[in-house]
């Protein structure tokens, strides 16, 4: 159940029985041969699947994140981390003011991790506010799937190559992981280092593996929505 499919009176009725809201945050950035909105498409698909099972409302996704290191790749549109933090805080404050109290933030992009400090500040300020943060690709559940199949997850490789994120013809085989000169790079250097945008490894895994990854993440989310 998405907010976009309801009117304000529907939301008022929802709040009489539930105070949970899922917010998807991600990025509009290069993902090699995958969609520029890969970091939105994956957590949004998970949110929709979780909503179908629980009835928890899904807010419109925040389609832009912090990706300054990929700005040399056309199509990458980045927010400053301070702008992103302000936007997320404003969204949460708006929802909190209407009666939402439990928020699950489904994050699809590593560059957004810095805003968690702002969330901690907000938790100190707003009484009864509860938040959970879930970066799906960093979960132990996904790690277990990767280990079981002996394939290493990385940016824009098999891990993110779901049927709904693939928008180009994927190369066959694997890409050798590039030599990274520094943990902090400007955008021009990042493009020179990463080339097509993948960080290395197999470009694609079997449908069975991808179904395992999705199911593992969905299980995590259903657990988090209990807010124990």
C-alpha positions as CSV (number, residue, x, y, z in Angstrom):
1,X,0.0,0.0,0.0
2,X,1.6,3.2,-1.2
3,X,0.8,6.7,0.0
4,X,0.4,7.8,-3.7
5,X,-2.6,5.5,-4.0
6,X,-4.5,7.1,-1.1
7,X,-6.1,10.4,-0.2
8,X,-5.7,12.2,3.0
9,X,-8.8,10.7,4.5
10,X,-7.5,7.2,3.8
11,X,-4.3,8.1,5.7
12,X,-6.3,9.5,8.6
13,X,-8.2,6.1,8.9
14,X,-4.9,4.2,8.6
15,X,-3.4,6.2,11.6
16,X,-6.3,5.0,13.7
17,X,-5.0,1.5,13.5
18,X,-1.3,1.8,12.7
19,X,1.5,4.3,13.2
20,X,4.2,2.6,11.0
21,X,5.6,4.0,7.8
22,X,8.3,2.7,5.4
23,X,10.5,5.3,3.8
24,X,12.8,4.2,0.9
25,X,16.0,6.2,0.3
26,X,18.5,5.5,-2.3
27,X,20.3,7.3,-5.1
28,X,20.2,8.2,-8.8
29,X,23.7,7.1,-9.8
30,X,25.6,4.9,-12.2
31,X,25.3,1.2,-11.8
32,X,27.2,0.0,-14.9
33,X,24.6,-1.8,-17.2
34,X,21.9,-1.5,-14.5
35,X,19.3,1.2,-14.0
36,X,20.5,4.6,-12.6
37,X,17.7,4.1,-10.0
38,X,18.9,0.6,-8.9
39,X,19.4,1.9,-5.4
40,X,15.7,2.9,-5.3
41,X,14.2,0.0,-7.3
42,X,15.5,-2.7,-5.0
43,X,14.4,-1.4,-1.6
44,X,11.1,-0.1,-3.1
45,X,10.3,-3.6,-4.4
46,X,11.1,-5.0,-1.0
47,X,8.9,-2.4,0.7
48,X,6.0,-3.2,-1.6
49,X,6.4,-6.9,-0.9
50,X,6.5,-6.3,2.8
51,X,3.5,-4.0,2.6
52,X,1.5,-6.7,0.8
53,X,2.0,-9.0,3.8
54,X,1.6,-6.5,6.6
55,X,-0.4,-3.6,5.3
56,X,2.2,-1.1,6.4
57,X,2.1,2.1,4.4
58,X,5.0,3.0,2.0
59,X,5.9,6.6,1.6
60,X,7.1,7.9,-1.9
61,X,10.8,7.1,-2.3
62,X,13.5,9.8,-2.0
63,X,15.0,9.2,-5.4
64,X,18.3,11.1,-4.8
65,X,21.1,10.4,-2.5
66,X,24.7,11.4,-1.8
67,X,26.9,10.2,-4.7
68,X,29.6,12.9,-5.3
69,X,32.2,10.3,-6.4
70,X,30.1,9.2,-9.4
71,X,29.3,12.7,-10.8
72,X,31.6,12.1,-13.8
73,X,29.1,9.4,-15.0
74,X,26.3,11.1,-16.9
75,X,22.9,10.5,-15.2
76,X,24.3,10.6,-11.7
77,X,22.4,13.3,-9.8
78,X,23.7,13.8,-6.3
79,X,22.6,15.7,-3.2
80,X,25.0,17.1,-0.6
81,X,24.8,15.0,2.5
82,X,23.5,18.0,4.5
83,X,20.7,18.5,1.9
84,X,19.8,14.8,2.1
85,X,19.8,14.9,5.9
86,X,17.6,17.9,5.9
87,X,15.2,16.3,3.4
88,X,14.8,13.1,5.4
89,X,14.4,15.0,8.7
90,X,11.7,17.2,7.2
91,X,9.9,14.1,5.9
92,X,10.0,12.4,9.2
93,X,8.9,15.5,11.1
94,X,6.0,15.9,8.8
95,X,4.8,12.3,9.3
96,X,5.5,12.5,13.0
97,X,3.3,15.5,13.4
98,X,0.4,13.6,11.8
99,X,0.8,10.7,14.2
100,X,3.3,8.3,12.7
101,X,5.7,7.0,15.3
102,X,7.5,4.0,13.9
103,X,9.6,4.4,10.8
104,X,11.5,1.8,8.8
105,X,14.1,3.5,6.6
106,X,15.0,1.1,3.7
107,X,18.3,2.3,2.4
108,X,19.6,1.3,-1.0
109,X,22.8,3.3,-1.1
110,X,26.0,3.3,0.9
111,X,26.6,7.0,0.4
112,X,23.6,7.7,2.5
113,X,24.9,6.2,5.7
114,X,26.2,9.6,7.0
115,X,22.6,10.8,7.6
116,X,22.2,8.2,10.4
117,X,23.9,10.7,12.8
118,X,21.0,13.2,12.1
119,X,18.5,10.4,12.8
120,X,20.1,9.9,16.2
121,X,19.7,13.6,17.0
122,X,16.1,13.4,15.9
123,X,15.4,10.4,18.1
124,X,16.7,12.4,21.1
125,X,14.2,15.2,20.3
126,X,10.9,13.6,19.4
127,X,9.2,11.6,22.2
128,X,8.1,8.0,21.3
129,X,9.8,8.2,18.0
130,X,11.1,4.7,16.9
131,X,13.2,4.1,13.8
132,X,14.9,1.2,12.2
133,X,17.5,1.4,9.4
134,X,18.0,-1.4,6.9
135,X,20.7,-1.4,4.2
136,X,19.8,-4.6,2.5
137,X,23.1,-5.5,0.8
138,X,24.9,-5.3,4.2
139,X,22.6,-7.7,6.0
140,X,23.9,-11.0,7.4
141,X,21.1,-12.7,5.4
142,X,22.6,-11.5,2.1
143,X,26.1,-12.3,3.2
144,X,24.9,-15.9,3.9
145,X,23.5,-16.3,0.4
146,X,26.8,-15.0,-1.1
147,X,28.9,-17.3,1.0
148,X,26.7,-20.3,0.2
149,X,27.1,-19.7,-3.5
150,X,30.7,-18.5,-3.2
151,X,30.2,-15.3,-5.1
152,X,31.4,-11.9,-3.8
153,X,28.9,-9.0,-3.7
154,X,29.9,-5.6,-4.9
155,X,28.5,-2.4,-6.5
156,X,26.9,-2.9,-9.9
157,X,27.7,-6.6,-10.1
158,X,25.5,-9.7,-9.8
159,X,24.2,-8.6,-6.3
160,X,22.1,-5.8,-7.8
161,X,21.3,-7.4,-11.1
162,X,17.6,-8.2,-10.5
163,X,15.3,-8.7,-13.5
164,X,13.8,-5.3,-12.7
165,X,17.1,-3.4,-12.5
166,X,18.8,-4.7,-15.7
167,X,18.4,-2.1,-18.5
168,X,21.3,-3.1,-20.8
169,X,23.0,-6.1,-22.1
170,X,25.2,-7.5,-19.4
171,X,28.7,-8.7,-20.3
172,X,29.5,-12.3,-20.0
173,X,31.7,-13.7,-17.2
174,X,33.4,-11.6,-14.5
175,X,35.2,-8.3,-14.2
176,X,38.5,-8.2,-12.4
177,X,38.2,-5.9,-9.5
178,X,40.2,-2.7,-10.2
179,X,43.0,-1.4,-8.2
180,X,41.7,1.4,-6.1
181,X,44.3,4.1,-5.3
182,X,42.4,5.7,-2.3
183,X,39.3,5.3,-0.2
184,X,38.4,8.9,-1.1
185,X,38.5,9.9,-4.8
186,X,37.2,12.7,-6.9
187,X,34.7,11.9,-9.6
188,X,37.1,11.9,-12.5
189,X,39.4,9.5,-10.7
190,X,36.5,7.2,-9.8
191,X,35.4,7.0,-13.4
192,X,39.0,6.2,-14.5
193,X,39.3,3.5,-11.9
194,X,35.9,1.8,-12.3
195,X,35.5,2.1,-16.0
196,X,32.1,0.7,-16.8
197,X,31.0,1.3,-13.2
198,X,31.0,-2.2,-11.8
199,X,33.4,-2.8,-8.9
200,X,34.2,-6.3,-10.2
201,X,33.0,-9.9,-9.9
202,X,30.3,-11.7,-11.9
203,X,27.9,-9.4,-13.7
204,X,25.0,-11.7,-13.2
205,X,23.9,-14.6,-11.0
206,X,21.1,-17.2,-11.6
207,X,17.5,-16.4,-11.0
208,X,17.5,-18.8,-8.2
209,X,20.3,-16.9,-6.4
210,X,18.5,-13.6,-6.9
211,X,15.3,-15.1,-5.5
212,X,17.2,-16.2,-2.5
213,X,18.6,-12.7,-1.9
214,X,15.2,-11.1,-2.2
215,X,13.5,-13.6,0.1
216,X,16.3,-13.2,2.7
217,X,15.9,-9.4,2.7
218,X,12.1,-9.6,2.8
219,X,12.4,-11.8,5.9
220,X,14.6,-9.2,7.6
221,X,12.2,-6.4,6.8
222,X,9.2,-8.3,8.1
223,X,11.1,-8.9,11.4
224,X,12.1,-5.2,11.7
225,X,8.5,-4.1,11.1
226,X,7.6,-5.7,14.4
227,X,9.6,-3.0,16.2
228,X,10.3,-5.2,19.2
